[in-house]
C-alpha cells in the first residue's frame, strides 16, 4: 500500500527573513539624521537649482528666449546634441562588446582589460584633453602628418568627440558587466545547443535580459556627454559658434558678465538633468518589476 504524501512536509514553507538584531534608535536620532540629510540636499541641490531658474527669468520671458535663440547659443546646443548622438551609440557598441567578452569568455589579461575600462574614472578630464593635444595637436605626435593631409582633429568636432568618448566609455560597460555576470551563460548555451546562431542568441536571449541595464548605462553616458567640461575645454579651442558646447558657452557668458544669458542656457541643461532623473527612476522601477 502506498504511503500517503505528507503535503506539509513535501512543500517547504518559505518564511520571510527577519533581522535578529533590529536597529533600535530613538525618534530623536532618526529625525535628526533625516533633517541633516534634507538640509544637505536643500543647500547643495534644491537651492542652486532654484537660483538657476530665478536668475534665468530675472529679466523676463523675452530676454530668456532671446538668450536661447542667440546664434552662438543655438550653435552650442546643436554641437552638444551632435556629440551626444555620435558618442552614445559608439559607447553602447563598445559597452556591450566589452561586457560580453568579459562575462562570457575566459582569456588572459581579463583583469587588465577591466582596469583599462575604469581608467577614465581615475584620470582627470583635463589630463585626458591634454593627451589628445599631445597626440593630434600642431606640435603633437601626429601633428605634422595631420597638417600635411589637411585633417583637423584638435580644435574641431573630431577632437571634441574623441575627448567625450574617452570620459564616457566606461558607463555602459560598468553597468552591464555585473548584470551579465549575475545572469551567467546558461541561457546562451541552451540557445546555441538548440541550433541558434550567435547573433540570434544575442538578439533573442541576451539583449532582452540586459535591456534595462543597457538603457540605464546609456542614460548615464548621455548625461556625462552633455555636461562634460574639462576634456572638451582643452581640445575645443573655445571657438565661439563653432567648437563651444553648452557648458563652454555658459562659461564664456558668465565670464562676460552676461549672467541672465548664462543661466538661461544653464536652465536648459538643468531641465535635461531633471528629465534624465525621471527617466532613470522609471527604468529602475521597470527593472525591479521584471
C-alpha positions, 0 to 999 in steps of 0.5 A, a space after each residue: 500500500 502506498 504511503 500517503 504524501 505528507 503535503 506539509 512536509 513535501 512543500 517547504 514553507 518559505 518564511 520571510 527573513 527577519 533581522 535578529 538584531 533590529 536597529 533600535 534608535 530613538 525618534 530623536 536620532 532618526 529625525 535628526 539624521 533625516 533633517 541633516 540629510 534634507 538640509 544637505 540636499 536643500 543647500 547643495 541641490 534644491 537651492 542652486 537649482 532654484 537660483 538657476 531658474 530665478 536668475 534665468 527669468 530675472 529679466 523676463 520671458 523675452 530676454 530668456 528666449 532671446 538668450 536661447 535663440 542667440 546664434 552662438 547659443 543655438 550653435 552650442 546646443 546643436 554641437 552638444 546634441 551632435 556629440 551626444 548622438 555620435 558618442 552614445 551609440 559608439 559607447 553602447 557598441 563598445 559597452 556591450 562588446 566589452 561586457 560580453 567578452 568579459 562575462 562570457 569568455 575566459 582569456 588572459 589579461 581579463 583583469 587588465 582589460 577591466 582596469 583599462 575600462 575604469 581608467 577614465 574614472 581615475 584620470 582627470 578630464 583635463 589630463 585626458 584633453 591634454 593627451 589628445 593635444 599631445 597626440 593630434 595637436 600642431 606640435 603633437 605626435 601626429 601633428 605634422 602628418 595631420 597638417 600635411 593631409 589637411 585633417 583637423 582633429 584638435 580644435 574641431 568636432 573630431 577632437 571634441 568627440 574623441 575627448 567625450 568618448 574617452 570620459 564616457 566609455 566606461 558607463 555602459 560597460 560598468 553597468 552591464 558587466 555585473 548584470 551579465 555576470 549575475 545572469 551567467 551563460 546558461 541561457 546562451 548555451 541552451 540557445 546555441 545547443 538548440 541550433 541558434 546562431 550567435 547573433 540570434 542568441 544575442 538578439 533573442 536571449 541576451 539583449 532582452 535580459 540586459 535591456 534595462 541595464 543597457 538603457 540605464 548605462 546609456 542614460 548615464 553616458 548621455 548625461 556625462 556627454 552633455 555636461 562634460 567640461 574639462 576634456 572638451 575645454 582643452 581640445 575645443 579651442 573655445 571657438 565661439 559658434 563653432 567648437 563651444 558646447 553648452 557648458 563652454 558657452 555658459 562659461 564664456 557668458 558668465 565670464 562676460 558678465 552676461 549672467 541672465 544669458 548664462 543661466 538661461 542656457 544653464 536652465 536648459 541643461 538643468 531641465 535635461 538633468 531633471 528629465 534624465 532623473 525621471 527617466 532613470 527612476 522609471 527604468 529602475 522601477 521597470 527593472 525591479 518589476 521584471 
